[in-house]
Amino acid sequence: MRAASALERRYRKLLLAYPRTYRAAHGDELLDVLLESAAPGRRVPVPREAWGLLRGGVRSRIVHLATGSPWADGVHLAVTAVAAANLAALLPYAGTLPLWTLLSALTLLATVRGRLRTAAVLTLLTGTKAVALAGGWQLFDATLLPVYPTFLQVRPLFMDSDPYLVAGTYTVALAGLLVLRRAPRTRSWWWWAAVVAASWAGPEWMEDSSALPISLSRLVVEVVAFGLAAGSAYLARDHRWTLAAAIYLATTSGELVLHSSDLTRQHLAYWGVLALLIVGAAFAPFRQRRHCLD
């Protein structure tokens, strides 16, 4: 009895990989089948069986996310990513810019929770201040320029950018918020972890003398996110993740254009990997459909 109870607990933990709605509709039935087919006295699921449950749960979650309007969901996901990038840019300077960092964090919170109009107003406010800081202008309140970081970074704020690029980033986010009538869904709280990782200067990946340093931590976050987008597009046969990744990459690639004469092989490899993952995400749904027809 205790062995069956231990096995049941472990099966229930594995079933957490599935969406809540799926567990509510089929969880008990699936659990009964698993327990009936288990060998007497077994306390731990068979590794192949455990892997199958985890893989099926992840696939089910991804397919569950591919509901509603693909373009609306893709735009909202892109806006969320851009809002996270904007917060990551300000977070290391929270000690000097506490109000504006807080407003940027509230912008991401409103975007994640689907409060689009609130997010639009906050994006306009923080974007206007960010453009002023990038241009060296005083607006709303007096700020000592350049703005130096208090943690996570070592370079002054917007040292590698200019007001036009900053304005473009916030304009894309604002336009995305305004074009959507309502948020397709609320987003994961994992975005906050991504913000911290992307804002950290991280282990050295490029030389300090590089005109446009890109931290290894940011690289890992973006490559993982784009890889998940390609994998999700493949499993769900849906292009919403491709749209989101393409908008994000187009929005954040301005610095590469600005520093085009100073780019190294590492810069090109970084951008090339992200672009290749987007191409893979774009073609993955068609490849799966063809495979299914075969």
Backbone as CSV, one residue per row, in Angstrom:
resi,resn,N_x,N_y,N_z,CA_x,CA_y,CA_z,C_x,C_y,C_z
1,MET,0.834,-1.200,0.000,0.000,0.000,0.000,0.867,1.248,0.000
2,ARG,1.926,1.201,0.856,2.818,2.346,0.896,3.589,2.496,-0.405
3,ALA,3.948,1.361,-1.044,4.651,1.417,-2.324,3.774,2.055,-3.377
4,ALA,2.489,1.653,-3.412,1.565,2.240,-4.384,1.379,3.724,-4.118
5,SER,1.325,4.104,-2.833,1.162,5.507,-2.478,2.370,6.328,-2.924
6,ALA,3.582,5.784,-2.706,4.797,6.493,-3.131,4.832,6.629,-4.647
7,LEU,4.466,5.553,-5.353,4.445,5.605,-6.808,3.405,6.605,-7.302
8,GLU,2.263,6.635,-6.652,1.207,7.576,-7.046,1.666,9.017,-6.861
9,ARG,2.349,9.299,-5.753,2.847,10.663,-5.515,3.829,11.077,-6.598
10,ARG,4.689,10.152,-6.989,5.677,10.486,-8.014,5.016,10.675,-9.378
11,TYR,4.003,9.858,-9.667,3.270,10.055,-10.919,2.561,11.405,-10.921
12,ARG,1.996,11.779,-9.787,1.288,13.068,-9.720,2.258,14.229,-9.935
13,LYS,3.467,14.111,-9.417,4.465,15.153,-9.637,4.825,15.252,-11.123
14,LEU,4.942,14.118,-11.793,5.261,14.125,-13.222,4.110,14.722,-14.031
15,LEU,2.884,14.470,-13.576,1.722,14.991,-14.298,1.595,16.501,-14.187
16,LEU,2.346,17.107,-13.260,2.339,18.569,-13.173,2.912,19.215,-14.428
17,ALA,3.608,18.432,-15.245,4.121,18.959,-16.509,2.994,19.329,-17.453
18,TYR,1.820,18.743,-17.267,0.676,19.018,-18.133,-0.065,20.268,-17.660
19,PRO,-0.757,20.962,-18.556,-1.542,22.137,-18.149,-2.619,21.762,-17.135
20,ARG,-3.020,22.722,-16.323,-4.013,22.465,-15.282,-5.330,21.966,-15.873
21,THR,-5.742,22.547,-16.994,-7.010,22.133,-17.601,-6.953,20.681,-18.070
22,TYR,-5.785,20.273,-18.581,-5.628,18.879,-19.017,-5.674,17.946,-17.819
23,ARG,-5.019,18.310,-16.728,-5.014,17.462,-15.538,-6.416,17.331,-14.957
24,ALA,-7.176,18.438,-15.009,-8.532,18.388,-14.474,-9.419,17.455,-15.287
25,ALA,-9.189,17.426,-16.608,-10.051,16.617,-17.477,-9.595,15.170,-17.590
26,HIS,-8.283,14.932,-17.590,-7.782,13.573,-17.868,-6.796,13.060,-16.829
27,GLY,-6.453,13.876,-15.823,-5.400,13.488,-14.891,-5.696,12.210,-14.133
28,ASP,-6.882,12.086,-13.547,-7.218,10.894,-12.765,-7.257,9.642,-13.644
29,GLU,-7.810,9.785,-14.825,-7.876,8.645,-15.744,-6.477,8.177,-16.137
30,LEU,-5.607,9.116,-16.461,-4.245,8.768,-16.845,-3.488,8.155,-15.666
31,LEU,-3.727,8.675,-14.472,-3.067,8.145,-13.287,-3.497,6.704,-13.019
32,ASP,-4.767,6.419,-13.193,-5.264,5.049,-12.994,-4.605,4.079,-13.966
33,VAL,-4.467,4.499,-15.225,-3.838,3.639,-16.219,-2.382,3.380,-15.856
34,LEU,-1.678,4.418,-15.412,-0.266,4.268,-15.048,-0.093,3.330,-13.854
35,LEU,-0.957,3.467,-12.862,-0.845,2.618,-11.668,-1.197,1.164,-11.972
36,GLU,-2.181,0.964,-12.819,-2.589,-0.401,-13.168,-1.522,-1.128,-13.980
37,SER,-0.795,-0.373,-14.803,0.227,-1.003,-15.657,1.573,-1.132,-14.960
38,ALA,1.715,-0.546,-13.758,2.991,-0.616,-13.045,3.194,-1.995,-12.433
39,ALA,4.443,-2.423,-12.356,4.781,-3.721,-11.752,4.515,-3.680,-10.250
40,PRO,4.082,-4.783,-9.658,3.810,-4.827,-8.216,5.045,-4.446,-7.397
41,GLY,4.829,-3.612,-6.397,5.912,-3.210,-5.518,6.781,-2.094,-6.035
42,ARG,6.555,-1.637,-7.243,7.387,-0.554,-7.796,7.083,0.759,-7.082
43,ARG,8.137,1.477,-6.726,7.986,2.751,-6.030,8.383,3.942,-6.886
44,VAL,9.120,3.680,-7.962,9.628,4.758,-8.828,9.200,4.466,-10.256
45,PRO,8.714,5.457,-11.004,8.330,5.224,-12.401,9.509,4.772,-13.248
46,VAL,9.229,3.986,-14.255,10.259,3.572,-15.208,10.822,4.824,-15.894
47,PRO,12.147,4.959,-16.042,12.722,6.168,-16.645,12.107,6.522,-17.994
48,ARG,11.897,5.526,-18.855,11.308,5.816,-20.159,9.890,6.367,-20.005
49,GLU,9.167,5.841,-19.045,7.801,6.290,-18.791,7.801,7.722,-18.237
50,ALA,8.727,7.988,-17.318,8.832,9.338,-16.749,9.191,10.350,-17.832
51,TRP,10.135,9.992,-18.693,10.526,10.888,-19.784,9.358,11.124,-20.733
52,GLY,8.587,10.072,-21.010,7.434,10.231,-21.891,6.390,11.168,-21.313
53,LEU,6.174,11.086,-19.980,5.216,11.980,-19.337,5.697,13.429,-19.377
54,LEU,6.977,13.628,-19.092,7.517,14.994,-19.131,7.461,15.565,-20.539
55,ARG,7.851,14.776,-21.515,7.830,15.240,-22.899,6.398,15.535,-23.350
56,GLY,5.471,14.631,-22.992,4.084,14.856,-23.361,3.496,16.065,-22.670
57,GLY,3.897,16.304,-21.408,3.393,17.462,-20.688,3.869,18.769,-21.285
58,VAL,5.163,18.822,-21.634,5.702,20.039,-22.245,5.037,20.297,-23.594
59,ARG,4.895,19.250,-24.381,4.240,19.392,-25.679,2.794,19.871,-25.508
60,SER,2.104,19.300,-24.516,0.720,19.699,-24.272,0.638,21.160,-23.857
61,ARG,1.581,21.620,-23.030,1.587,23.022,-22.616,1.816,23.951,-23.812
62,ILE,2.736,23.572,-24.678,3.034,24.411,-25.834,1.843,24.469,-26.776
63,VAL,1.232,23.322,-27.028,0.048,23.298,-27.889,-1.085,24.100,-27.258
64,HIS,-1.193,24.027,-25.930,-2.220,24.789,-25.222,-2.006,26.291,-25.389
65,LEU,-0.738,26.717,-25.472,-0.437,28.135,-25.657,-0.775,28.616,-27.068
66,ALA,-0.805,27.694,-28.017,-1.067,28.066,-29.411,-2.567,28.162,-29.665
67,THR,-3.241,28.982,-28.874,-4.675,29.199,-29.038,-4.923,30.684,-29.201
68,GLY,-6.049,31.018,-29.800,-6.351,32.414,-30.045,-5.634,32.943,-31.275
69,SER,-5.657,34.236,-31.438,-5.066,34.881,-32.619,-3.541,34.788,-32.582
70,PRO,-2.908,34.158,-33.571,-1.432,34.066,-33.567,-0.760,35.423,-33.640
71,TRP,-1.297,36.335,-34.459,-0.616,37.626,-34.610,-0.744,38.456,-33.336
72,ALA,-1.931,38.447,-32.691,-2.106,39.211,-31.458,-1.224,38.662,-30.347
73,ASP,-1.175,37.348,-30.225,-0.342,36.728,-29.205,1.132,36.974,-29.497
74,GLY,1.508,36.909,-30.782,2.898,37.164,-31.145,3.314,38.590,-30.864
75,VAL,2.430,39.553,-31.158,2.734,40.960,-30.887,2.848,41.196,-29.387
76,HIS,1.922,40.639,-28.615,1.975,40.824,-27.163,3.230,40.184,-26.571
77,LEU,3.606,39.029,-27.079,4.824,38.380,-26.606,6.054,39.220,-26.951
78,ALA,6.070,39.813,-28.153,7.186,40.676,-28.550,7.256,41.917,-27.676
79,VAL,6.102,42.530,-27.402,6.068,43.712,-26.547,6.571,43.372,-25.144
80,THR,6.197,42.201,-24.646,6.671,41.761,-23.333,8.188,41.623,-23.330
81,ALA,8.732,41.046,-24.399,10.185,40.879,-24.495,10.892,42.230,-24.571
82,VAL,10.345,43.164,-25.331,10.954,44.493,-25.446,10.859,45.236,-24.115
83,ALA,9.717,45.122,-23.421,9.575,45.753,-22.109,10.585,45.174,-21.125
84,ALA,10.820,43.869,-21.205,11.819,43.237,-20.342,13.219,43.753,-20.674
85,ALA,13.508,43.931,-21.953,14.813,44.461,-22.361,14.994,45.907,-21.898
86,ASN,13.923,46.696,-21.968,13.996,48.086,-21.502,14.259,48.143,-19.999
87,LEU,13.602,47.262,-19.247,13.856,47.218,-17.804,15.272,46.739,-17.521
88,ALA,15.748,45.746,-18.286,17.109,45.243,-18.094,18.145,46.341,-18.329
89,ALA,17.848,47.265,-19.252,18.765,48.364,-19.527,18.844,49.343,-18.356
90,LEU,17.746,49.511,-17.616,17.703,50.485,-16.519,18.038,49.887,-15.159
91,LEU,17.830,48.584,-14.996,17.960,47.962,-13.676,19.306,48.218,-12.995
92,PRO,20.449,48.140,-13.697,21.727,48.383,-13.011,21.883,49.807,-12.487
93,TYR,21.022,50.715,-12.906,21.120,52.125,-12.521,20.003,52.515,-11.552
94,ALA,19.422,51.496,-10.898,18.297,51.744,-9.993,18.684,52.656,-8.834
95,GLY,19.936,52.608,-8.393,20.364,53.460,-7.292,20.357,54.928,-7.661
96,THR,20.605,55.236,-8.940,20.611,56.616,-9.405,19.264,57.035,-9.961
97,LEU,18.559,56.092,-10.564,17.259,56.376,-11.193,16.177,55.494,-10.562
98,PRO,15.941,55.624,-9.261,14.978,54.708,-8.619,13.557,54.860,-9.156
99,LEU,13.117,56.101,-9.377,11.745,56.323,-9.844,11.533,55.732,-11.228
100,TRP,12.465,55.977,-12.129,12.288,55.556,-13.514,12.492,54.054,-13.659
101,THR,13.349,53.482,-12.836,13.483,52.023,-12.833,12.210,51.380,-12.314
102,LEU,11.618,51.976,-11.279,10.352,51.465,-10.747,9.245,51.553,-11.792
103,LEU,9.170,52.682,-12.496,8.147,52.832,-13.533,8.361,51.826,-14.666
104,SER,9.614,51.549,-14.991,9.907,50.550,-16.018,9.484,49.161,-15.552
105,ALA,9.717,48.867,-14.261,9.285,47.580,-13.707,7.760,47.478,-13.709
106,LEU,7.077,48.569,-13.397,5.615,48.576,-13.443,5.109,48.422,-14.876
107,THR,5.872,48.941,-15.829,5.510,48.764,-17.242,5.518,47.289,-17.615
108,LEU,6.582,46.591,-17.225,6.654,45.158,-17.505,5.546,44.408,-16.768
109,LEU,5.292,44.778,-15.518,4.242,44.112,-14.743,2.880,44.292,-15.416
110,ALA,2.585,45.530,-15.844,1.305,45.780,-16.508,1.210,45.014,-17.817
111,THR,2.308,44.905,-18.544,2.313,44.167,-19.808,2.103,42.682,-19.572
112,VAL,2.820,42.135,-18.600,2.701,40.708,-18.290,1.293,40.360,-17.834
113,ARG,0.687,41.243,-17.031,-0.645,40.966,-16.492,-1.771,41.376,-17.430
114,GLY,-1.434,41.936,-18.587,-2.451,42.258,-19.578,-3.115,43.602,-19.414
115,ARG,-2.540,44.512,-18.610,-3.068,45.867,-18.448,-2.450,46.763,-19.516
116,LEU,-2.968,46.645,-20.730,-2.295,47.242,-21.875,-2.320,48.765,-21.858
117,ARG,-3.440,49.372,-21.488,-3.518,50.836,-21.490,-2.606,51.428,-20.428
118,THR,-2.582,50.789,-19.262,-1.653,51.239,-18.213,-0.211,51.091,-18.682
119,ALA,0.085,49.974,-19.315,1.436,49.739,-19.830,1.806,50.772,-20.891
120,ALA,0.837,51.175,-21.729,1.111,52.159,-22.776,1.478,53.506,-22.171
121,VAL,0.743,53.936,-21.154,1.039,55.218,-20.503,2.414,55.185,-19.854
122,LEU,2.713,54.099,-19.157,4.011,53.970,-18.499,5.146,53.884,-19.516
123,THR,4.899,53.210,-20.631,5.913,53.131,-21.689,6.215,54.504,-22.250
124,LEU,5.180,55.319,-22.451,5.379,56.677,-22.962,6.195,57.512,-21.990
125,LEU,5.888,57.411,-20.693,6.617,58.188,-19.690,8.076,57.752,-19.591
126,THR,8.302,56.456,-19.399,9.675,55.972,-19.247,10.467,56.121,-20.536
127,GLY,9.798,55.949,-21.674,10.483,56.108,-22.947,10.939,57.536,-23.177
128,THR,10.087,58.498,-22.823,10.458,59.910,-22.975,11.663,60.251,-22.108
129,LYS,11.664,59.760,-20.879,12.811,60.009,-19.996,14.056,59.307,-20.506
130,ALA,13.916,58.073,-20.992,15.069,57.329,-21.493,15.693,58.022,-22.696
131,VAL,14.856,58.522,-23.594,15.375,59.245,-24.762,16.122,60.502,-24.314
132,ALA,15.579,61.198,-23.327,16.245,62.395,-22.804,17.602,62.040,-22.204
133,LEU,17.671,60.941,-21.461,18.946,60.521,-20.876,19.947,60.146,-21.953
134,ALA,19.483,59.449,-22.996,20.384,59.060,-24.084,20.893,60.268,-24.852
135,GLY,20.071,61.312,-24.928,20.477,62.526,-25.645,21.192,63.533,-24.785
136,GLY,21.263,63.294,-23.475,21.939,64.230,-22.580,21.087,65.430,-22.216
137,TRP,19.771,65.263,-22.262,18.856,66.375,-21.966,18.213,66.164,-20.606
138,GLN,17.896,67.256,-19.935,17.216,67.200,-18.651,15.706,67.289,-18.880
139,LEU,14.974,66.321,-18.369,13.528,66.282,-18.556,12.884,65.640,-17.328
140,PHE,11.781,66.241,-16.878,11.010,65.785,-15.716,11.747,66.048,-14.402
141,ASP,12.984,65.591,-14.300,13.758,65.858,-13.086,15.226,65.974,-13.471
142,ALA,15.993,66.626,-12.610,17.420,66.821,-12.874,18.176,65.524,-12.607
143,THR,19.019,65.132,-13.568,19.783,63.894,-13.458,21.234,64.174,-13.808
144,LEU,22.125,63.745,-12.934,23.545,63.922,-13.190,23.974,62.973,-14.292
145,LEU,24.541,63.533,-15.375,24.965,62.746,-16.528,26.479,62.718,-16.625
146,PRO,27.062,61.615,-17.069,26.413,60.340,-17.395,25.949,59.599,-16.145
147,VAL,25.019,58.663,-16.373,24.452,57.891,-15.270,25.285,56.624,-15.091
148,TYR,25.890,56.484,-13.914,26.749,55.324,-13.653,25.961,54.242,-12.917
149,PRO,26.316,52.987,-13.140,25.570,51.874,-12.511,25.898,51.729,-11.037
150,THR,24.980,51.102,-10.319,25.201,50.778,-8.911,25.476,49.295,-8.711
151,PHE,25.100,48.463,-9.661,25.387,47.030,-9.600,25.122,46.439,-10.979
152,LEU,25.556,45.222,-11.199,25.329,44.416,-12.405,26.090,44.889,-13.642
153,GLN,26.357,46.183,-13.765,27.023,46.724,-14.946,28.236,47.553,-14.536
154,VAL,29.052,47.933,-15.521,30.229,48.766,-15.242,30.261,49.998,-16.156
155,ARG,29.412,50.038,-17.173,29.437,51.132,-18.144,28.282,52.083,-17.901
156,PRO,28.468,53.373,-18.217,27.386,54.345,-18.048,26.169,53.997,-18.904
157,LEU,25.015,54.470,-18.491,23.759,54.185,-19.177,23.775,54.744,-20.596
158,PHE,23.347,53.941,-21.561,23.218,54.304,-22.974,24.541,54.769,-23.588
159,MET,25.645,54.294,-23.037,26.954,54.657,-23.579,27.125,54.138,-24.995
160,ASP,26.511,52.998,-25.300,26.670,52.371,-26.615,25.475,52.610,-27.523
161,SER,24.600,53.537,-27.147,23.393,53.774,-27.922,23.275,55.257,-28.254
162,ASP,22.149,55.657,-28.818,21.868,57.067,-29.055,20.363,57.284,-28.916
163,PRO,19.908,58.540,-28.839,18.478,58.786,-28.569,17.548,58.218,-29.622
164,TYR,17.996,58.132,-30.870,17.121,57.608,-31.919,16.867,56.114,-31.734
165,LEU,17.901,55.377,-31.360,17.720,53.943,-31.129,16.843,53.698,-29.907
166,VAL,17.063,54.457,-28.856,16.241,54.311,-27.659,14.785,54.652,-27.967
167,ALA,14.590,55.728,-28.728,13.232,56.108,-29.109,12.573,55.022,-29.950
168,GLY,13.335,54.413,-30.841,12.779,53.351,-31.672,12.337,52.157,-30.856
169,THR,13.122,51.789,-29.847,12.776,50.643,-29.002,11.461,50.884,-28.269
170,TYR,11.339,52.065,-27.661,10.113,52.367,-26.914,8.932,52.588,-27.855
171,THR,9.190,53.094,-29.061,8.106,53.294,-30.020,7.514,51.965,-30.454
172,VAL,8.356,50.972,-30.682,7.857,49.643,-31.048,6.992,49.072,-29.931
173,ALA,7.458,49.199,-28.693,6.678,48.694,-27.563,5.347,49.425,-27.441
174,LEU,5.376,50.758,-27.590,4.146,51.544,-27.476,3.175,51.216,-28.604
175,ALA,3.697,51.094,-29.825,2.833,50.764,-30.960,2.181,49.395,-30.778
176,GLY,2.946,48.424,-30.277,2.387,47.107,-30.045,1.285,47.124,-29.009
177,LEU,1.470,47.917,-27.953,0.444,48.013,-26.914,-0.822,48.685,-27.433
178,LEU,-0.660,49.693,-28.278,-1.814,50.438,-28.773,-2.593,49.667,-29.832
179,VAL,-1.900,48.813,-30.589,-2.583,48.087,-31.660,-3.419,46.934,-31.121
180,LEU,-3.109,46.492,-29.915,-3.847,45.381,-29.311,-5.034,45.923,-28.516
181,ARG,-6.203,45.372,-28.757,-7.379,45.780,-27.997,-7.369,45.202,-26.593
182,ARG,-6.907,43.989,-26.472,-6.780,43.358,-25.164,-5.655,42.338,-25.230
183,ALA,-5.136,41.979,-24.060,-4.040,41.020,-24.002,-4.557,39.612,-24.236
184,PRO,-3.909,38.838,-25.092,-4.351,37.457,-25.334,-4.302,36.591,-24.079
185,ARG,-3.320,36.845,-23.211,-3.160,36.049,-21.983,-2.168,36.750,-21.078
186,THR,-2.110,36.307,-19.828,-1.069,36.782,-18.928,0.200,35.961,-19.177
187,ARG,1.331,36.560,-18.885,2.617,35.917,-19.165,3.245,35.342,-17.896
188,SER,4.251,34.534,-18.116,4.930,33.845,-17.023,5.742,34.819,-16.178
189,TRP,5.874,34.461,-14.897,6.727,35.252,-14.001,8.205,35.031,-14.288
190,TRP,8.565,34.077,-15.137,9.969,33.846,-15.492,10.593,35.033,-16.206
191,TRP,9.757,35.939,-16.726,10.301,37.128,-17.387,11.179,37.947,-16.429
192,TRP,10.855,37.940,-15.148,11.638,38.726,-14.188,13.032,38.141,-14.011
193,ALA,13.139,36.833,-14.040,14.464,36.213,-13.970,15.278,36.543,-15.215
194,ALA,14.611,36.573,-16.364,15.292,36.914,-17.612,15.813,38.344,-17.573
195,VAL,15.074,39.245,-16.936,15.498,40.646,-16.836,16.820,40.749,-16.087
196,VAL,16.921,40.088,-14.949,18.145,40.151,-14.145,19.327,39.575,-14.913
197,ALA,19.117,38.430,-15.565,20.207,37.799,-16.319,20.646,38.677,-17.488
198,ALA,19.689,39.300,-18.183,20.028,40.126,-19.343,20.700,41.438,-18.941
199,SER,20.436,41.922,-17.728,21.016,43.202,-17.303,22.423,43.054,-16.741
200,TRP,22.812,41.837,-16.397,24.120,41.595,-15.791,25.221,41.634,-16.841
201,ALA,26.303,42.320,-16.529,27.436,42.351,-17.452,27.990,40.951,-17.653
202,GLY,27.883,40.129,-16.607,28.187,38.709,-16.733,29.648,38.394,-16.979
203,PRO,29.971,37.116,-17.185,31.346,36.724,-17.514,31.790,37.396,-18.815
204,GLU,33.077,37.701,-18.882,33.597,38.361,-20.081,33.511,37.416,-21.278
205,TRP,32.892,37.909,-22.324,32.808,37.143,-23.567,33.498,37.896,-24.698
206,MET,33.478,39.231,-24.604,34.175,40.070,-25.570,35.233,40.884,-24.835
207,GLU,36.192,41.393,-25.571,37.252,42.183,-24.973,36.685,43.486,-24.410
208,ASP,37.301,43.973,-23.344,36.841,45.217,-22.734,36.924,46.390,-23.700
209,SER,37.822,46.302,-24.666,38.000,47.396,-25.621,36.929,47.418,-26.699
210,SER,36.055,46.421,-26.722,35.018,46.370,-27.741,34.089,47.567,-27.618
211,ALA,33.747,48.162,-28.767,32.858,49.330,-28.760,31.442,48.940,-28.395
212,LEU,31.089,47.673,-28.553,29.745,47.212,-28.235,29.830,45.869,-27.506
213,PRO,30.108,45.896,-26.201,30.198,44.627,-25.461,28.831,43.993,-25.289
214,ILE,28.782,42.684,-25.437,27.554,41.920,-25.214,27.877,40.848,-24.186
215,SER,27.180,40.873,-23.079,27.504,39.956,-21.986,27.120,38.528,-22.341
216,LEU,27.848,37.590,-21.767,27.553,36.181,-21.994,26.189,35.818,-21.411
217,SER,25.835,36.439,-20.287,24.536,36.136,-19.669,23.387,36.566,-20.576
218,ARG,23.498,37.737,-21.202,22.459,38.175,-22.136,22.410,37.252,-23.344
219,LEU,23.572,36.864,-23.840,23.621,35.949,-24.978,22.899,34.643,-24.665
220,VAL,23.161,34.091,-23.486,22.532,32.825,-23.108,21.019,32.982,-23.018
221,VAL,20.554,34.081,-22.395,19.116,34.317,-22.261,18.452,34.387,-23.634
222,GLU,19.048,35.135,-24.553,18.433,35.314,-25.862,18.493,34.042,-26.700
223,VAL,19.601,33.326,-26.652,19.705,32.087,-27.423,18.718,31.049,-26.895
224,VAL,18.587,30.943,-25.576,17.621,30.003,-24.992,16.202,30.399,-25.381
225,ALA,15.892,31.698,-25.299,14.543,32.160,-25.643,14.233,31.908,-27.114
226,PHE,15.174,32.181,-27.990,14.946,31.960,-29.420,14.884,30.466,-29.729
227,GLY,15.681,29.670,-29.004,15.600,28.226,-29.189,14.252,27.679,-28.764
228,LEU,13.716,28.183,-27.655,12.379,27.784,-27.224,11.326,28.209,-28.232
229,ALA,11.521,29.390,-28.838,10.581,29.848,-29.864,10.573,28.895,-31.053
230,ALA,11.761,28.480,-31.493,11.836,27.555,-32.624,11.238,26.199,-32.266
231,GLY,11.532,25.703,-31.063,10.972,24.428,-30.646,9.464,24.482,-30.501
232,SER,8.954,25.577,-29.965,7.502,25.740,-29.813,6.818,25.826,-31.166
233,ALA,7.427,26.553,-32.095,6.861,26.654,-33.443,6.802,25.288,-34.111
234,TYR,7.810,24.469,-33.861,7.838,23.124,-34.440,6.748,22.241,-33.844
235,LEU,6.630,22.247,-32.526,5.682,21.359,-31.858,4.232,21.784,-32.078
236,ALA,3.977,23.085,-32.053,2.593,23.567,-32.162,2.193,23.894,-33.595
237,ARG,3.167,23.869,-34.516,2.889,24.226,-35.912,2.228,25.604,-35.979
238,ASP,2.869,26.571,-35.350,2.295,27.897,-35.209,3.416,28.932,-35.305
239,HIS,3.101,30.093,-35.890,4.126,31.104,-36.151,4.117,32.256,-35.156
240,ARG,3.346,32.174,-34.086,3.297,33.307,-33.155,4.657,33.562,-32.516
241,TRP,5.395,32.511,-32.206,6.713,32.680,-31.596,7.719,33.230,-32.607
242,THR,7.561,32.865,-33.867,8.430,33.416,-34.913,8.216,34.912,-35.036
243,LEU,6.968,35.341,-35.039,6.647,36.767,-35.129,7.241,37.529,-33.957
244,ALA,7.076,37.005,-32.759,7.593,37.679,-31.573,9.118,37.804,-31.621
245,ALA,9.791,36.719,-31.980,11.251,36.741,-32.036,11.753,37.695,-33.107
246,ALA,11.074,37.740,-34.262,11.494,38.628,-35.343,11.337,40.091,-34.950
247,ILE,10.231,40.434,-34.302,10.025,41.813,-33.861,11.077,42.205,-32.833
248,TYR,11.348,41.308,-31.898,12.343,41.606,-30.867,13.729,41.807,-31.473
249,LEU,14.133,40.908,-32.367,15.467,41.015,-32.956,15.599,42.280,-33.787
250,ALA,14.564,42.616,-34.567,14.601,43.845,-35.370,14.690,45.073,-34.477
251,THR,14.024,45.022,-33.328,14.010,46.167,-32.418,15.341,46.353,-31.718
252,THR,15.983,45.268,-31.353,17.210,45.348,-30.562,18.485,45.292,-31.399
253,SER,18.358,45.219,-32.716,19.550,45.125,-33.579,20.077,46.486,-34.000
254,GLY,19.420,47.557,-33.563,19.869,48.888,-33.967,21.286,49.198,-33.536
255,GLU,21.673,48.709,-32.345,23.030,48.977,-31.864,24.076,48.343,-32.775
256,LEU,23.765,47.179,-33.349,24.707,46.555,-34.283,24.884,47.400,-35.526
257,VAL,23.789,48.002,-36.003,23.874,48.888,-37.165,24.667,50.140,-36.813
258,LEU,24.404,50.706,-35.622,25.102,51.920,-35.187,26.608,51.698,-35.104
259,HIS,27.013,50.513,-34.667,28.438,50.195,-34.505,28.928,49.246,-35.596
260,SER,28.367,49.358,-36.780,28.683,48.418,-37.856,30.174,48.392,-38.199
261,SER,30.839,49.532,-38.065,32.268,49.578,-38.414,33.147,48.958,-37.342
262,ASP,32.585,48.696,-36.166,33.377,48.160,-35.060,33.029,46.712,-34.724
263,LEU,32.188,46.094,-35.541,31.736,44.745,-35.218,32.860,43.728,-35.391
264,THR,32.860,42.743,-34.519,33.832,41.654,-34.579,33.135,40.370,-35.024
265,ARG,33.913,39.323,-35.169,33.321,38.029,-35.525,32.348,37.557,-34.452
266,GLN,32.621,37.909,-33.218,31.732,37.506,-32.127,30.362,38.185,-32.263
267,HIS,30.375,39.463,-32.628,29.114,40.171,-32.849,28.318,39.503,-33.978
268,LEU,28.995,39.217,-35.076,28.306,38.617,-36.221,27.813,37.213,-35.892
269,ALA,28.615,36.466,-35.122,28.182,35.126,-34.727,26.953,35.209,-33.825
270,TYR,26.969,36.155,-32.900,25.834,36.359,-31.989,24.556,36.657,-32.767
271,TRP,24.635,37.637,-33.672,23.451,38.010,-34.449,23.056,36.879,-35.392
272,GLY,24.051,36.208,-35.975,23.762,35.131,-36.919,23.050,33.963,-36.277
273,VAL,23.434,33.609,-35.038,22.771,32.501,-34.336,21.304,32.847,-34.097
274,LEU,21.035,34.083,-33.648,19.656,34.483,-33.400,18.844,34.507,-34.688
275,ALA,19.444,35.028,-35.755,18.732,35.065,-37.037,18.467,33.657,-37.556
276,LEU,19.435,32.756,-37.381,19.265,31.375,-37.830,18.137,30.688,-37.061
277,LEU,18.043,30.959,-35.773,16.958,30.375,-34.977,15.596,30.898,-35.425
278,ILE,15.532,32.170,-35.831,14.275,32.717,-36.337,13.896,32.048,-37.655
279,VAL,14.865,31.853,-38.529,14.599,31.157,-39.793,14.105,29.747,-39.511
280,GLY,14.750,29.083,-38.553,14.296,27.748,-38.184,12.875,27.749,-37.652
281,ALA,12.549,28.755,-36.833,11.193,28.867,-36.303,10.183,29.145,-37.405
282,ALA,10.603,29.877,-38.435,9.695,30.214,-39.537,9.364,28.988,-40.384
283,PHE,10.350,28.099,-40.567,10.133,26.940,-41.430,9.707,25.688,-40.662
284,ALA,9.888,25.692,-39.353,9.575,24.500,-38.566,8.129,24.038,-38.697
285,PRO,7.141,24.918,-38.651,5.747,24.439,-38.784,5.481,23.757,-40.115
286,PHE,6.031,24.282,-41.202,5.825,23.674,-42.514,6.493,22.311,-42.594
287,ARG,7.664,22.203,-41.970,8.373,20.925,-41.992,7.568,19.859,-41.264
288,GLN,6.977,20.209,-40.138,6.198,19.222,-39.386,4.952,18.814,-40.155
289,ARG,4.306,19.763,-40.806,3.117,19.426,-41.578,3.445,18.447,-42.708
290,ARG,4.592,18.709,-43.366,4.980,17.825,-44.454,5.283,16.430,-43.927
291,HIS,5.935,16.385,-42.749,6.254,15.099,-42.135,4.982,14.336,-41.775
292,CYS,3.977,15.053,-41.278,2.723,14.401,-40.920,1.998,13.860,-42.146
293,LEU,2.070,14.582,-43.260,1.420,14.139,-44.482,2.100,12.910,-45.042
294,ASP,3.424,12.856,-44.872,4.158,11.680,-45.347,3.785,10.452,-44.520
